[in-house]
């Protein structure tokens, strides 16, 4: 096995071999900088060469300053337009800092996101960055991979103050601040803007929440290419999802659009999404305090902690059992409800035939559970094996709702509370 010193030497040699480095120009400079960067005498760091025209990143690396400049430049040029501080284009993970890259991959927990990045840059099908962006040059991937193999050693590249705000090309020097977000749906016709604000923006905001992976706030968002359907833009996919009976948007538990609203939106999409001049509409969720709660069945569990599969619906089962019934810490458990803000201990009474499926990291059904017809509670056996991270889907009334955000905690009600936590909007709701 190579020593850490040998690996580090190999990394330095690899980086030197693949970069047309510019030597230090001042007495305080010790860094060897790649093309387009120069060593700043005052800080001793590599910064963008303000004397060059074009080809830079618009003023310093937008990646964090704890990365080597060669690594930061790859992120700037190929990753941060989507994997920046504000996710966009369907990206679900940030790739801004060394800590981001060291985090485990959702797809393969045995690999870091840095290792997965190398795999995605090298693969022939579905490579990152996606077309029409140019692929990362082989020598730059080699330098990135050498850094990964060396254990992700810290660097000292100059970071801008707007980490992740862009990632595209620009000329000149100095930090370029991102344009201020206007808080609304600029560029849309007013009737379309009203539809987006009422039916889309609660999740497809900036940054996205509630399981959404990209914003849908402005005309540019809808014109962007779909990350999952080649040849489609997000406007076309949005129109299709609005009419999808199996996986509809908005979800079935959210306010549904009227026929007139659908016709307005579909007409705008089919006409090529012409620009409108509506004023800004608040794209966030107003801070109106907790949402009103209800109990749709008007029936509650009243027997306290008395042992039963129907006990305490809505409460976090595994968390409670850890202190009161440690021998019954089911790996997967929760409660399904008819609406988002059902009260704790409310009996849900789900439809006959309701089922919850747990899908492993490869998308295979690893576990199927049937909720109680009285409480809506469900749980796995005590001994289950699921390749993490998992996702879930819920089927009821002949329809299916799918959870797309990978998870590792099977105590579902820790997030699916009355008001929702950690990105969940509220309860697990059957379609």
C-alpha positions as CSV (number, residue, x, y, z in Angstrom):
1,X,0.0,0.0,0.0
2,X,1.3,3.4,-0.9
3,X,2.2,5.8,2.0
4,X,0.3,9.0,2.3
5,X,3.5,10.9,1.4
6,X,3.8,8.9,-1.8
7,X,0.2,9.5,-2.7
8,X,0.6,13.2,-2.1
9,X,3.7,13.3,-4.3
10,X,1.9,11.5,-7.0
11,X,-1.0,14.0,-6.8
12,X,1.4,17.0,-7.0
13,X,3.1,15.4,-10.0
14,X,-0.2,14.7,-11.7
15,X,-1.4,18.2,-11.3
16,X,1.9,19.7,-12.5
17,X,1.8,17.4,-15.6
18,X,-1.7,18.4,-16.7
19,X,-1.7,22.1,-16.0
20,X,0.1,24.8,-18.0
21,X,1.1,26.4,-14.7
22,X,2.2,30.0,-14.2
23,X,5.0,30.3,-11.7
24,X,4.9,32.7,-8.7
25,X,5.4,36.3,-9.7
26,X,6.0,37.8,-6.3
27,X,8.2,37.3,-3.3
28,X,5.3,36.0,-1.1
29,X,4.0,33.6,-3.8
30,X,4.5,29.9,-3.3
31,X,1.6,28.5,-5.4
32,X,1.9,27.2,-8.9
33,X,-1.3,28.3,-10.7
34,X,-3.0,26.8,-13.7
35,X,-3.8,28.7,-16.9
36,X,-6.0,31.7,-16.4
37,X,-4.9,32.1,-12.8
38,X,-2.0,34.0,-11.3
39,X,-0.4,34.0,-7.9
40,X,-1.4,37.1,-5.9
41,X,1.6,38.5,-4.1
42,X,-0.4,39.9,-1.2
43,X,-2.2,36.7,-0.3
44,X,0.0,34.0,-1.8
45,X,-3.1,32.5,-3.4
46,X,-4.1,31.7,-7.0
47,X,-6.6,34.2,-8.3
48,X,-8.1,35.0,-11.7
49,X,-5.8,36.8,-14.1
50,X,-7.6,40.1,-14.5
51,X,-5.4,41.0,-17.5
52,X,-6.8,38.1,-19.5
53,X,-9.9,38.6,-21.6
54,X,-12.5,35.9,-21.4
55,X,-12.3,32.3,-20.4
56,X,-12.3,33.0,-16.7
57,X,-15.1,32.5,-14.2
58,X,-16.1,36.0,-13.8
59,X,-13.8,36.8,-10.9
60,X,-12.2,34.2,-8.7
61,X,-13.3,30.7,-8.0
62,X,-16.9,30.4,-7.0
63,X,-16.0,27.2,-5.2
64,X,-14.9,27.3,-1.6
65,X,-11.3,28.5,-0.8
66,X,-10.3,25.2,0.8
67,X,-9.9,23.5,-2.6
68,X,-6.9,23.4,-4.9
69,X,-7.4,25.8,-7.7
70,X,-7.3,23.1,-10.4
71,X,-10.2,21.4,-8.6
72,X,-12.1,24.7,-8.0
73,X,-11.8,25.5,-11.7
74,X,-13.4,22.2,-12.7
75,X,-16.3,22.9,-10.4
76,X,-16.6,26.4,-11.6
77,X,-16.6,25.5,-15.3
78,X,-18.6,22.3,-15.2
79,X,-20.6,21.9,-12.0
80,X,-21.6,25.0,-10.1
81,X,-24.2,26.3,-12.6
82,X,-26.4,23.6,-11.2
83,X,-24.6,22.2,-8.1
84,X,-24.0,25.6,-6.5
85,X,-25.2,27.1,-3.2
86,X,-28.6,27.4,-4.8
87,X,-29.4,24.1,-6.6
88,X,-30.9,24.3,-10.1
89,X,-31.4,22.2,-13.3
90,X,-32.5,19.2,-11.3
91,X,-29.3,18.9,-9.2
92,X,-29.9,17.5,-5.7
93,X,-26.5,18.0,-4.0
94,X,-24.1,20.9,-3.6
95,X,-20.6,20.7,-4.8
96,X,-19.2,23.9,-3.5
97,X,-16.9,23.0,-0.6
98,X,-14.4,20.3,0.3
99,X,-16.9,19.1,2.9
100,X,-19.6,18.8,0.2
101,X,-17.3,16.6,-1.9
102,X,-16.3,14.5,1.0
103,X,-20.0,13.7,1.9
104,X,-21.3,10.2,1.0
105,X,-23.1,9.7,-2.3
106,X,-26.8,9.2,-2.2
107,X,-26.4,6.7,-5.1
108,X,-23.6,4.7,-3.5
109,X,-22.9,5.3,0.1
110,X,-19.5,3.5,-0.2
111,X,-18.3,6.4,-2.4
112,X,-17.9,10.1,-1.6
113,X,-19.5,12.7,-3.9
114,X,-16.0,13.5,-5.1
115,X,-15.5,9.9,-6.3
116,X,-19.0,9.9,-7.9
117,X,-18.1,13.1,-9.7
118,X,-15.1,11.4,-11.3
119,X,-17.3,8.5,-12.4
120,X,-20.0,10.9,-13.8
121,X,-17.4,13.0,-15.7
122,X,-15.8,9.8,-17.3
123,X,-18.9,7.8,-18.2
124,X,-19.9,7.7,-21.9
125,X,-23.6,7.8,-21.3
126,X,-25.2,10.4,-19.1
127,X,-21.9,12.1,-18.5
128,X,-21.6,15.3,-16.4
129,X,-21.8,18.1,-17.3
130,X,-24.8,17.3,-19.5
131,X,-25.0,18.4,-23.2
132,X,-24.9,21.0,-24.6
133,X,-22.1,21.9,-22.2
134,X,-18.7,20.7,-23.3
135,X,-17.3,17.7,-21.5
136,X,-14.4,18.2,-19.1
137,X,-11.0,17.6,-20.8
138,X,-9.3,14.4,-19.9
139,X,-6.3,16.1,-18.4
140,X,-8.5,18.1,-16.0
141,X,-10.4,15.0,-15.0
142,X,-7.0,13.4,-14.3
143,X,-6.0,16.2,-12.0
144,X,-9.4,16.1,-10.2
145,X,-9.1,12.3,-9.8
146,X,-5.5,12.6,-8.5
147,X,-6.8,15.0,-5.8
148,X,-9.6,12.6,-4.9
149,X,-7.1,9.6,-4.7
150,X,-4.8,11.7,-2.5
151,X,-7.6,12.0,0.1
152,X,-9.0,15.4,-0.8
153,X,-6.2,17.5,0.7
154,X,-7.1,21.1,1.5
155,X,-6.1,23.8,-1.0
156,X,-6.1,27.6,-0.8
157,X,-7.7,28.9,-4.0
158,X,-9.2,32.4,-3.8
159,X,-13.0,32.1,-3.3
160,X,-15.5,34.7,-4.3
161,X,-18.2,35.9,-2.0
162,X,-21.0,34.5,-4.2
163,X,-20.2,30.8,-3.9
164,X,-22.3,28.8,-6.3
165,X,-24.0,31.8,-7.8
166,X,-23.0,31.0,-11.4
167,X,-20.4,28.8,-12.9
168,X,-20.6,30.1,-16.4
169,X,-17.9,32.0,-18.4
170,X,-17.2,35.7,-18.2
171,X,-14.3,38.0,-18.8
172,X,-12.5,40.5,-16.7
173,X,-11.5,40.6,-13.1
174,X,-13.1,41.3,-9.8
175,X,-15.9,39.5,-8.1
176,X,-19.1,39.5,-10.1
177,X,-22.1,39.4,-7.7
178,X,-25.2,37.4,-8.9
179,X,-28.2,39.4,-10.0
180,X,-30.6,39.9,-7.1
181,X,-33.5,37.5,-7.0
182,X,-36.7,39.5,-7.7
183,X,-38.8,37.4,-5.3
184,X,-41.3,36.5,-8.0
185,X,-42.1,35.1,-11.4
186,X,-40.6,37.7,-13.7
187,X,-41.2,37.3,-17.4
188,X,-44.5,35.5,-17.1
189,X,-47.9,36.7,-18.3
190,X,-50.0,37.7,-15.3
191,X,-52.5,34.8,-15.5
192,X,-49.6,32.3,-15.8
193,X,-47.8,34.0,-12.9
194,X,-50.9,33.7,-10.7
195,X,-51.1,30.0,-11.6
196,X,-47.4,29.4,-10.8
197,X,-47.6,31.3,-7.5
198,X,-50.6,29.3,-6.3
199,X,-49.9,25.8,-7.7
200,X,-46.1,25.5,-8.1
201,X,-44.0,27.9,-6.1
202,X,-44.7,26.5,-2.6
203,X,-42.2,23.7,-3.5
204,X,-40.5,24.8,-6.7
205,X,-39.2,27.9,-5.1
206,X,-35.6,29.1,-4.7
207,X,-34.1,27.1,-3.2
208,X,-36.5,24.2,-3.8
209,X,-38.2,22.4,-0.9
210,X,-40.7,19.6,-0.2
211,X,-38.9,17.2,-2.5
212,X,-38.7,19.5,-5.5
213,X,-35.3,19.6,-7.2
214,X,-35.5,22.8,-9.3
215,X,-37.3,26.2,-9.2
216,X,-40.2,27.0,-11.4
217,X,-40.6,30.7,-10.9
218,X,-39.7,32.5,-14.1
219,X,-39.9,32.1,-17.8
220,X,-36.3,31.1,-17.9
221,X,-37.0,28.2,-15.5
222,X,-39.7,26.8,-17.7
223,X,-37.5,27.2,-20.9
224,X,-34.7,25.2,-19.2
225,X,-34.2,21.6,-20.5
226,X,-35.7,18.8,-18.5
227,X,-32.9,16.9,-16.6
228,X,-34.8,13.6,-17.1
229,X,-36.5,13.8,-20.5
230,X,-34.2,14.6,-23.4
231,X,-35.6,17.0,-25.9
232,X,-38.2,18.4,-23.5
233,X,-38.1,21.6,-21.6
234,X,-39.4,22.0,-18.0
235,X,-42.5,23.9,-19.3
236,X,-43.5,20.9,-21.4
237,X,-42.8,18.5,-18.6
238,X,-44.8,20.7,-16.2
239,X,-47.8,20.5,-18.6
240,X,-47.5,16.7,-18.8
241,X,-47.3,16.3,-15.0
242,X,-50.4,18.4,-14.6
243,X,-52.3,15.9,-16.6
244,X,-50.5,12.7,-15.3
245,X,-53.1,10.7,-13.4
246,X,-50.5,8.3,-11.9
247,X,-48.1,10.9,-10.6
248,X,-49.9,14.3,-10.8
249,X,-48.6,17.7,-10.0
250,X,-49.6,19.4,-7.8
251,X,-49.8,16.3,-5.5
252,X,-53.3,15.0,-4.9
253,X,-53.3,16.4,-1.3
254,X,-52.6,19.9,-2.6
255,X,-55.1,22.4,-4.0
256,X,-55.9,21.3,-7.5
257,X,-56.0,23.6,-10.6
258,X,-59.3,24.3,-12.3
259,X,-60.0,23.4,-15.9
260,X,-59.7,27.1,-16.8
261,X,-56.3,27.3,-15.0
262,X,-55.0,24.3,-16.9
263,X,-56.2,25.6,-20.2
264,X,-54.4,28.9,-19.5
265,X,-51.1,27.2,-18.6
266,X,-51.3,24.7,-21.4
267,X,-52.0,27.4,-23.9
268,X,-49.0,29.4,-22.9
269,X,-46.8,26.3,-23.2
270,X,-48.1,25.3,-26.6
271,X,-47.7,28.8,-27.9
272,X,-43.9,28.7,-27.1
273,X,-44.0,30.4,-23.7
274,X,-44.1,34.1,-24.9
275,X,-42.7,36.6,-22.5
276,X,-45.1,38.5,-20.3
277,X,-44.7,41.7,-18.2
278,X,-46.4,40.8,-14.9
279,X,-44.9,42.3,-11.8
280,X,-43.2,40.3,-9.1
281,X,-45.2,37.7,-7.2
282,X,-44.0,36.4,-3.9
283,X,-42.6,33.0,-4.6
284,X,-42.1,32.0,-1.0
285,X,-44.5,30.6,1.6
286,X,-45.8,33.4,3.7
287,X,-44.9,33.1,7.4
288,X,-48.4,32.8,8.6
289,X,-47.5,30.6,11.5
290,X,-48.4,26.9,11.9
291,X,-51.0,25.5,9.4
292,X,-54.4,24.6,10.9
293,X,-54.6,20.9,11.9
294,X,-57.5,18.6,11.7
295,X,-58.6,15.0,12.3
296,X,-60.6,13.9,9.3
297,X,-62.1,10.9,11.0
298,X,-62.8,12.7,14.3
299,X,-61.5,9.5,16.0
300,X,-58.4,9.4,18.2
301,X,-56.2,6.8,20.0
302,X,-57.0,7.3,23.7
303,X,-55.2,4.4,25.4
304,X,-51.8,6.1,26.0
305,X,-48.8,3.9,25.6
306,X,-50.7,0.6,25.9
307,X,-49.1,-1.9,23.5
308,X,-51.0,-2.1,20.2
309,X,-50.2,-1.8,16.5
310,X,-52.7,1.1,16.5
311,X,-51.1,3.1,19.3
312,X,-50.2,6.7,19.0
313,X,-50.7,7.3,15.2
314,X,-48.7,10.2,13.9
315,X,-45.9,10.0,16.5
316,X,-42.4,8.8,15.8
317,X,-42.5,5.1,16.6
318,X,-38.9,4.1,16.6
319,X,-37.9,7.2,18.6
320,X,-40.4,6.3,21.3
321,X,-39.6,2.6,21.3
322,X,-35.9,3.4,21.8
323,X,-36.7,4.6,25.4
324,X,-39.9,2.6,26.2
325,X,-39.8,-0.6,24.2
326,X,-36.2,-1.0,22.9
327,X,-36.9,-4.6,21.7
328,X,-39.4,-3.2,19.2
329,X,-37.4,-0.6,17.3
330,X,-38.8,-1.4,13.8
331,X,-36.4,-0.2,11.1
332,X,-39.3,1.3,9.1
333,X,-42.5,2.7,10.6
334,X,-44.9,5.6,10.2
335,X,-48.6,6.6,9.6
336,X,-50.5,7.4,6.4
337,X,-53.1,10.1,6.4
338,X,-55.7,11.6,4.1
339,X,-54.3,15.2,4.4
340,X,-51.1,17.0,5.3
341,X,-51.9,18.4,8.7
342,X,-53.7,15.6,10.6
343,X,-53.4,15.8,14.4
344,X,-51.2,13.5,16.5
345,X,-53.0,10.3,17.6
346,X,-55.8,10.8,15.0
347,X,-57.0,7.5,13.5
348,X,-56.5,7.7,9.8
349,X,-58.6,4.8,8.5
350,X,-56.9,4.4,5.1
351,X,-58.6,2.8,2.1
352,X,-58.6,-1.0,1.7
353,X,-55.6,-2.0,-0.5
354,X,-53.3,0.8,0.6
355,X,-49.7,-0.3,0.6
356,X,-46.3,1.3,1.3
357,X,-43.2,0.0,-0.7
358,X,-39.6,0.7,0.2
359,X,-37.3,0.9,-2.8
360,X,-33.6,0.3,-2.2
361,X,-30.8,2.5,-3.7
362,X,-31.0,0.6,-7.0
363,X,-34.8,1.2,-7.3
364,X,-35.8,-2.4,-6.4
365,X,-38.7,-3.1,-4.1
366,X,-37.1,-4.3,-0.9
367,X,-40.1,-4.2,1.4
368,X,-43.9,-3.9,1.2
369,X,-46.0,-2.9,4.2
370,X,-49.8,-2.7,4.7
371,X,-51.1,0.0,7.1
372,X,-53.7,-0.7,9.8
373,X,-57.2,0.0,8.5
374,X,-58.0,1.7,11.8
375,X,-55.0,3.9,12.6
376,X,-53.0,4.1,9.4
377,X,-49.9,2.9,11.3
378,X,-47.5,0.6,9.4
379,X,-44.2,-1.0,10.3
380,X,-41.7,-3.5,9.0
381,X,-40.4,-6.6,10.8
382,X,-37.6,-6.2,13.2
383,X,-35.1,-7.8,10.9
384,X,-34.9,-6.2,7.4
385,X,-32.1,-5.5,5.1
386,X,-32.4,-2.5,2.7
387,X,-29.5,-1.1,0.6
388,X,-29.4,2.6,1.6
389,X,-30.4,5.2,0.7
390,X,-34.0,4.3,0.1
391,X,-37.1,5.9,-1.4
392,X,-40.7,5.0,-0.9
393,X,-44.0,4.9,-2.8
394,X,-47.5,4.8,-1.6
395,X,-50.4,3.2,-3.5
396,X,-54.1,3.7,-2.6
397,X,-57.3,4.1,-4.6
398,X,-55.6,2.8,-7.7
399,X,-53.1,5.7,-7.7
400,X,-49.5,5.9,-6.6
401,X,-47.5,8.7,-5.0
402,X,-43.7,8.4,-5.1
403,X,-41.1,9.9,-2.8
404,X,-38.0,10.8,-4.8
405,X,-35.7,12.3,-2.2
406,X,-33.3,9.5,-0.9
407,X,-33.5,8.8,2.8
408,X,-31.6,6.8,5.4
409,X,-33.9,7.2,8.5
410,X,-36.9,4.8,8.4
411,X,-38.6,6.4,11.4
412,X,-40.9,8.3,8.9
413,X,-43.0,10.3,11.4
414,X,-39.9,12.1,12.7
415,X,-40.2,14.2,9.5
416,X,-43.8,13.7,8.6
417,X,-45.2,15.5,11.6
418,X,-48.3,17.7,11.9
419,X,-46.4,20.7,10.4
420,X,-43.6,18.8,8.6
421,X,-39.9,18.9,9.4
422,X,-36.6,18.6,7.4
423,X,-38.2,19.4,4.1
424,X,-41.4,17.3,4.5
425,X,-44.5,19.4,4.1
426,X,-46.5,17.4,6.6
427,X,-47.9,13.9,6.9
428,X,-47.5,11.0,4.6
429,X,-50.6,11.4,2.5
430,X,-52.2,8.7,0.4
431,X,-53.1,9.7,-3.2
